[in-house]
Structures are given as C-alpha cells and as structure tokens.
C-alpha cells in the first residue's frame, strides 16, 4: 500500500480516486463484479463524511480526511469484509475496554456512513463463501492472505452472527442451520431464537441444547464483561423464549439456570457485589418465563 495522502477537495469521486490509486486498487484481489460496486459504496460513505466535516471547523475536517486517508488503505489491505465484521462487532457488542477507550463509539459512527443493504451484501458474500481457496483468490475482498488459515472460519461465522441485523425484518437464513461449519450453525440458531422465537426449528433447538454444554464459548463480549454471562447462558435464555419446545429441553435449561443461580448465591457477600446481583436478577427473569 502507498503512503498516506493529504486529501483535499469536496468531490467524493475525485477524493476516492486519489485514495484508490494510492492503494493500487487496480491490482488488488477483489472480485470483478464487486469492484465498481465497492467504489460506489465508498464514494457514498465519503460524501456523508464530507457532510460531517462541513459541520466542523478546519481542524475537524482535516482530522476526518486524515482518518480516511489511513482507513481506505487499511481496509483494502486487511480485507474489506473482515474490516466490516470487526467494526460491526466493535460497535454492536463491545467489551468494557472498547467502550472506555472510545473505540466502540468511533466504530458506530463509522458504520452510520453505510446503508444496511450495502453491509448485508458484504456479510452475505462472506457467509456464502465456504471455500478458503476462494478467500485466498480474493484476499483483499475477504481477509488478508496471511491471516486466512487462522481466521477465515471466524470471520465467516461472525458474518453469519451479524447478518440478520442488516437484513429487512431481521430475517434469518434458515438454510445456514445445515452449514458445514458448527459455528455458523450455532450463530444461526441463536439468531433464530432471538429474532424469530415463534419458529422453533428442531435444528435450532439441537444446536442450542449442544451450546448449553460449552463452557468456553462466548456469544456476547458485552454480556461476558458485564455479567460473566457466557454463551451457554445466552443459549439457555433464548431457548426459554421459544414458543414451542419439548419439556425435556425446558427442564435441562431450567436446571442449568438454577444451578448457576445457586452457585452465585453461595458466594460470600454475593448480594453486596453489584455484578453478581445483576446476574442473579437476569437468571431469575429467565426462570420466570
């Protein structure tokens, strides 16, 4: 990637042309059908940023343009889709450090520059590509080539996790319940229970029940930071939201939540610890359903 360019001017197309030329856009590994589409999306986002810049003083405008001159090369170098997936997670599910340091706020402000349809297209591309060789051939679109062996499954699963949030009516793609990747199936099951609790698909129930036994999995960074609330707790909570479920499944979930509540209550000074008290209240709310 080229060195940072000092951006000037008010025409998004001209400014973006400078940025893309500086990033050697013509030589990047991006699908042919996505090239002009991506340029249009970025120009639209930049136009929104220029509107924001006009509302500030000269120093603010210069700062925003410096941010863009660094952001575009970084996005294209690391993979457009990976960049968006990371930004979405930062904006919508930050941990305490990300909130305290302002990273989550900046990610949310950045995401506001893009319409939901554009983000949906990016996430769908990630979810539909289950071949790592395809990711390698289009590394600037998906994920930096050196990181693909380690992270491609994670990025793809994270895309499946956030996809309904950018889909009209939060519709969940139920075909992903049959995906080859267990993480994609699990995230899809969680989304189905979250957004469509009236649709107790047996495949989703199976995935959520399996999640109850996974102590290491985390569904929400924010929940884990604030409540020590792991993925299995969220899976149990969502299972209890389903309109229809077998009594055996409900019994397993209730037992898990009761055990967690009793373990918390057995802690010394549990009632004096705000975090412990908040977990107990959340468990009691779930048990009351």
N, C-alpha and C positions, 0 to 999 in steps of 0.2 A: 504494500500500500504506500501511496505517496505521502509526502509531508503535509502537515496541516496548512490549509489555505485560508488567507484572510478574506472573508466574504463581504461583498458589497453589492448594493443594488436592491431593487424592490420586485423584480420579476422572478417568480419561483422557478420558471423553466430555465432561465439563464443561470440562476444560482445553483440549481440542481445539476445543470450541465457541467459546471465547474467542479462540483463535488464528485460526480460520477467519473469525469475524466481524470481527476486526481486519484480516484480509486481503481483506475484501469478496468472500468466496468465492462468494456467490450471483451476482455479476456477472462472474465470470471466464469466459474462453473455454475451457471444458472440456467434452468430450462428455457428454451427458446420462447415458449408460449407465456412465460412469466416475465420476460424482460420488459416489454413495453407496459405491461400491467403494473409492475413494480414501480417503474418510473412515474406513472400516473398517480399511484398511491402516495409516493414520497413527495411529489410536487404538491398534491392537495394538502398533505400534512404540513409541508413547509409554508404554504400560503397561510394556514392557520397560525403557525408560529410567527410569521411576519405581522399578522394582525395583533398578536400579543405584544410583539416588540414595539409596535407603533403606540401602544398604550403606556409604555415606559419611557425612561429618558435614554439619552445616547449611550450611557454606560450599560443599561439593561439590554438594549438592542445589541450592542457589541458582544455582551456576555452570551446572549442567546445564539448569536451567529457563530461564536467560537464553539459553543456546545454542538451545534450542527456540523461544523467542520470536523469535529472529532468523532461524532456519533456515526455518521454515514460510513466512513471507512471501517470503523469498529464493527458495525452491524454486518457489512458485507464480508469482512474477514472472518468473523466468528460464525457466520451463518444467519441468514435473515430470520428463519423460523426459530432457531434456538434463542436468538436475541429477543424475539417477541414472547416466547414462552417464559423466559426468565423475567421479563418485565411484567407480564401478567401475574406471575406468582408473587413478585415483589409488591405489586400494587394491591392485589386482592387477598393475599394471605401472608402478610409479613410477620416475622417474629419481632420480639421486643427491640432487639438491636437495630433492626432495619427501620423500625418506627422512630426510635430515639435519635438516630443519625440522619433522619430525613430522607433516606433512600426510598422508602415506600411512597412518600409524598411526591417526590420527583418522578417516580415510575408512573404513578397515577396521572400526574399532569401530562406526561408524555403520551400515555395511552389515549388521552382525550383528543389527541390530534388525529386519530384514526377512527373511521366508522366501523361499526360492528361487522358489517359484511366483509370488509377487507380482512379483518382479523380472522373471521370464520374461514375464509379461503386458505389462509396460511395454516391454520390448525388442521383443516381437512387434508391438506397436502401432506402434512406430517403423519396423520393417522392412516391415510390410505397407502403410504409407502412403507411396507414391512420388509423390504429387502435392503440390507446395509450396502450392497453394491450400488444401488440407486442413489443412496445418500452420498456415497463417495464420488459418483459421477457428477453430482450437483452439490458439491460440498459448500459452496458459497450460498446456496439456497437453504440447505438443511442445517449443516453443522460443520465446523472446521474439521478437515480430514483427519488431523492428528487426534481429535477427540472422539471420532465416530466409534471406534471399538469399545470405548469405555462408557460413552454417554448416549448413543443413539436410541437405545431402548428407553432410557429415562426421559429423553426429550419427547419421544413419541407418546409414551404413557401420559406425560404431563399435558401434552396437547389434547389427548382424549379426556383428561380430567377437566380442562377448561373449555372445551368445545361447546357444550350446551349453554354456557354463559354468554356466548356470542351468536347463538342460533335463535331465530324467532321463536318466541314462546318457550325458550329453554328446552326445545325438543331434543330427546336423547336418541341417538342412533343405536337401536337395539341389536343390530347385526354385530356390533362390537362385543356383545356378550359371548360370541363364538370365536373371538380373535385368538390367534396362536399365542399371544403374549398374556400371561396371567395378570400382569399389572394393568394392562388395558381392560381386561375383563373386570377386574376388581373396581377400577375407577368408574367404569361404565355402570356397574351395579350400584355403586354409591350414588352416582348421578341420577339413576332411575328412581331410587328411593327418595332422593332429595327433591327432584323436580316433578316426578310423576308417581307419587305414593299410591295412587289408585291402581297402578299397573304392577301387580306383584308377580312378575315373570319368574317362573321356577328357577331359571338360570341365574337370575339376580339374587334370589334367596340363597341359592347354593354358594355363590361367591361371598355373600355377606356372612353366612354362617362360617365359612372357612376363615374369613378375616378375624372372627372372634378369637381364634387361637393364635394369632400372630401378634406377639408382644413387641416386636421391633418396628412394625410398620407405622408410619405417621401419615394421616390424611390431611391434617391442617397444622402448619407451623405455628399459626397464631393460637390455636387451641392448645397445642402442646406447651407453648411458652406460658400461656396464662393459666392453664388448668392442669398441666401434666396429663392432658387428655390425649391418649394415643388413638391410632386408627381403629383398633378393635372396639374402643368405647364409642367412637362415632358410628361404626358399623352396627353396634347394638342399638344405639339411639335411633338410627334410621330404620332398622328392622322393625322396631316397635311402631314406626309411623306408617308402615304398610297397611293398607286397608284389609288385606286378607293374608293370613299366614297360618300354618299348622300350629296346634297347641304345643307340640314338642319344640318347635323353633322358638316360640314365645317363652317357653319355660327355660330354655338354655340362656336366652338373653336376660331374662329376669334374674336368674341365678348369678350370672356374671356381674350384673349391676349391683345386686345385693351384696355379693362378696366384696366388691370394690368399696361400697359404702361402709361395710363393717370394718374393712381394713383401715379406712380413713378415720373412722370414729375411734378406733383403738389407739391411734397416735396420741401421744401426750400433748395436751393443750391444743387439740385439734380445733376446738371451737374458737380459740384465740388467734388462729392462723387464717388470715383472710383468704388465701389461695385454697386451703383445704376446705374452708367453709363454702367457697364458691363451687367447688367440685361436688360437695355433698348436696347442695341445693340443685345443681344440674342433674345429678343422679336421681334425686327424689322426684324431680319434674318428669324425667323419663319413666320412672317406675309408676307414676300416677296415671300414665296413659292406658 
